[in-house]
Amino acid sequence: MFSNEIIVKGNYVSGTIKKNDGNKDSSRHPYILHSGLNFGSRGGTTWTADKLREIIVELENVIIEMDKQNGKQAKDICKYCTGRPLVDREPLMKAQLSDYTVFINSANCLEDSVIGGSVPHSLYGVKINYCPVCGRKL
């Protein structure tokens, strides 16, 4: 028999995605995350931007799985702005005759394959608030 639960074991999120029985959450979502979030000690933690990006990526992966369990179709999950940059996300633009690409990075900035914004036309670090493809708020 198959389980209606998905175990989540991440560095920052651990718990179970399971059927919403309505006792702990009155939302109408069929599946919810019963979880422990681990963001550091009670005494306070200092964070680097890279660590915060790791947390965002992990949370977004859990959100994508929950969306799937709650019946969101794959077409509802944008391949340009969800998931891990350069792993799950597709580039917004890819040149046919070179390796030049433009994508949304983990800080929700446009980034291109020109290293470090070293040329005048580089898009490196241009902050965007919405996905230009699906319109989702970033």
Protein Blocks (a to p, Z undefined) as FASTA:
>chain_A
ZZfbdcdddfkbgcdddddehlmoccfbfbdcdddddebjfkopaddfklmmmmmmmmmm
mmmmmmmmnopafklpcfklgcjehklpccfbdcfkbcbdcdddfkopacdfbehhlafk
bcghiacfbdfklopaZZ
